[in-house]
Structure formats: C-alpha cells, structure tokens
Amino acid sequence: MPFELARSASNLVLTLNPFSRDWTESRLKSRLIAELSKPQFQPQRRDGALRMYRFPKRKAQLILGARRWRHEKDNLLIDLQELGSEGKRRQLLCDCPGVGPKTASWLLRNLGLAFGLAVLDVHVMRALQMAGRITSERLPRDYDLVEAQFLLWCDELGASPAAFDLFVWEWQRGSLTSPSV
C-alpha cells in the first residue's frame, strides 16, 4: 500500500476519534466500513479519480481490536517505560491487533524508547539485497533475521539505525541527489 494512501486513510480515521468511549462497537464498525469503502483517498489514480481503501471490513475489525486492546491498558506509556528491553517493548506493542514489528519499532523509535531496533520495509529490504546481505528473506516472517543483518550493517558503518534507515528510505525513493562536482 502506498504511503500516501495509508496517510490519507489514517487522517480520515483519526477525524472519527475511534478510541473515544463515545462510540459503540457496532456504530464505529459500520462507520469505518462506510468511510473506508468510499473513493476518497489519495493518491489520485491516473484518471484523476480518488481511491478506495482495500479490505475496509478487515481494517475496521483491526481498528476495533486495537481499540479494545488499548482500553485494557491503564497507562501504556508507563507500561512501555517499565519494560527492561527494547525487544520486550516491541513485543507488548505487537500484541495490539494490527501492529507488527515494523510499526512497533517505528513507534518506539519515535517515542525515544528504542534506538537499536530496525524499521524494516521494502526500501530497507531492497538496499540489503543490493548489498548482498540478504537473498530470499521475506517480511514479516524473517523480521528478526533481516533486522540482525541491518543492525550489523549499521554497526559496520558506525551509523545509528534510525539515521541509516532514513538515509536508505530517501535513497530508495530517489529523494537524494548527488552534489555537482
């Protein structure tokens, strides 16, 4: 799924305030399915039409599951801070429906609760393959193995995982330009 579509759909879902206790599950589910089924998301298609979100019923179920999970936690931030390792923090977040290791690592890194986890996506996978560090590994199945290779590469380069991840993302998206000589 393109980043722009995910962002567009996330922005709409956030306007609904799905974690509010004002919603009943059935009302929220119906509203989520209705909204995600409408062609209203970026990026526009080549013909200018807006996009629909794929699998709106499945996404609504994941949001409802995440909502239930979150409502069970009294203070998630304190729970995360009290855990002794980044791996345990990531595992706690991965217990939330719809959250996998990539999302959990991204959240922890951006909260300042993890510095040694990798946020693995297609961009990092391509870079690792181009560098000959992985061959046929697949995400999410091989997340731990691919993460270990990425972190080893970072260590060899003396780069923080967050900084190198950002560099790889920009490079793979074609956002970097070489200086003129």
C-alpha positions as a printed Julia matrix, in Angstrom:
181×3 Matrix{Float64}:
   0.0     0.0     0.0
   1.45    3.39   -0.94
   2.41    5.66    1.94
   0.13    8.4     0.58
  -2.93    6.1     0.66
  -2.18    4.95    4.2
  -1.72    8.55    5.34
  -4.92    9.69    3.63
  -6.96    6.88    5.21
  -5.32    7.41    8.62
  -6.18   11.1     8.55
  -9.83   10.28    7.88
  -9.98    7.6    10.58
  -8.4     9.96   13.12
 -11.15   12.53   12.49
 -13.62    9.88   13.68
 -11.76    9.58   17.02
 -12.13    5.78   17.07
 -10.64    5.37   20.54
 -13.3     7.54   22.12
 -15.55    5.7    24.54
 -18.5     7.56   22.99
 -18.64    5.01   20.18
 -20.38    1.66   20.49
 -18.5    -1.06   18.66
 -21.31   -1.68   16.19
 -21.72    2.02   15.33
 -17.98    2.52   14.94
 -17.61   -0.61   12.81
 -20.42    0.48   10.48
 -19.0     3.98   10.16
 -15.46    2.75    9.5
 -16.61    0.35    6.8
 -18.76    3.03    5.18
 -15.95    5.61    5.17
 -13.2     3.24    4.05
 -15.42    1.97    1.21
 -15.84    5.41   -0.35
 -13.46    6.5    -3.13
 -11.97    9.45   -1.23
  -8.3     8.69   -0.68
  -5.04    9.98   -2.14
  -3.09    9.5    -4.27
  -5.36   10.05   -7.19
  -5.38    7.5    -9.97
  -4.0     8.43  -13.38
  -7.53    9.34  -14.5
  -7.87   11.73  -11.53
 -10.25    9.52   -9.54
  -9.7     9.13   -5.81
  -9.0     5.69   -4.38
 -10.98    3.35   -2.15
  -9.28    1.6     0.75
  -8.74   -2.1     0.11
 -10.41   -4.52    2.52
 -12.43   -1.99    4.55
 -14.14   -4.7     6.65
 -10.79   -6.21    7.66
  -9.37   -2.78    8.54
 -12.45   -1.95   10.61
 -12.0    -5.21   12.55
  -8.34   -4.4    13.22
  -9.2    -0.91   14.44
 -11.86   -2.33   16.76
  -9.39   -4.91   18.08
  -6.76   -2.23   18.65
  -9.37   -0.1    20.41
 -10.27   -2.97   22.78
  -6.58   -3.68   23.43
  -5.83   -0.02   24.15
  -8.81    0.34   26.51
  -7.41   -2.58   28.56
  -4.2    -0.65   29.23
  -4.28    1.86   32.06
  -1.14    3.71   31.07
   0.57    2.28   28.01
   3.49    4.71   28.07
   4.38    3.78   31.67
   3.99    0.08   30.82
   6.45    0.52   27.95
   8.93    2.54   30.01
   8.94   -0.08   32.77
   9.91   -2.9    30.44
  13.62   -3.66   30.59
  14.4    -4.14   26.94
  13.5    -2.73   23.56
  12.54   -6.22   22.4
  10.02   -6.59   25.23
   8.61   -3.15   24.46
   8.18   -4.12   20.83
   6.5    -7.38   21.81
   3.99   -5.54   24.0
   3.02   -3.31   21.07
   2.88   -6.31   18.72
   0.2    -7.77   20.99
  -2.08   -5.0    19.73
  -4.18   -6.17   16.75
  -2.87   -4.7    13.52
   0.56   -3.82   14.92
   3.53   -5.76   13.63
   7.24   -5.41   14.3
   7.72   -2.61   11.75
   5.01   -0.4    13.24
   6.0    -1.22   16.81
   9.66   -0.41   16.08
   8.69    2.86   14.39
   6.52    3.92   17.33
   9.18    3.06   19.9
  11.89    4.84   17.95
   9.77    7.96   17.56
   8.85    7.91   21.26
  12.54    7.69   22.18
  12.04    4.25   23.73
  14.2     2.3    21.26
  17.45    3.0    19.47
  18.57   -0.49   18.46
  15.52   -1.67   16.53
  15.1    -1.55   12.79
  12.05   -0.25   10.96
  12.1    -2.67    8.07
  10.19   -2.03    4.88
  10.58   -2.59    1.16
  13.2     0.17    0.92
  15.48   -1.41    3.52
  14.9    -4.85    2.0
  15.99   -3.61   -1.45
  19.1    -1.99   -0.03
  20.04   -5.15    1.89
  19.53   -7.25   -1.24
  21.57   -4.85   -3.38
  24.37   -5.03   -0.82
  24.25   -8.85   -0.86
  23.32   -9.04    2.82
  20.07  -10.96    2.29
  18.75  -13.09   -0.53
  15.29  -14.66   -0.23
  14.2   -13.47    3.21
  10.64  -12.18    3.5
   8.84   -9.9     5.91
   7.27  -10.32    8.38
   8.33  -13.98    8.57
  12.08  -13.25    8.69
  11.92   -9.92   10.52
  14.43  -10.92   13.21
  16.96  -12.24   10.68
  16.67   -9.21    8.38
  16.83   -6.86   11.37
  20.03   -8.54   12.55
  21.6    -8.01    9.11
  20.53   -4.38    9.0
  21.84   -3.69   12.52
  25.14   -5.41   11.67
  25.44   -3.2     8.58
  24.73   -0.11   10.71
  27.37   -1.19   13.21
  29.95   -1.74   10.46
  29.22    1.75    9.09
  29.17    3.37   12.53
  25.65    4.66   11.82
  22.67    4.74   14.11
  19.84    2.52   12.85
  17.44    5.49   12.75
  19.79    7.69   10.72
  20.78    4.93    8.32
  17.13    3.9     7.89
  16.23    7.48    6.96
  19.14    7.62    4.52
  18.12    4.32    2.88
  14.48    5.43    2.67
  15.42    8.7     0.97
  17.9     6.95   -1.34
  15.44    4.23   -2.37
  12.67    6.78   -3.02
  15.06    8.72   -5.26
  14.98   11.78   -2.99
  18.77   12.1    -2.72
  20.75   13.97   -5.28
  24.47   13.82   -5.7
  26.37   17.06   -5.33
  27.73   18.58   -8.52
  31.46   18.43   -8.83
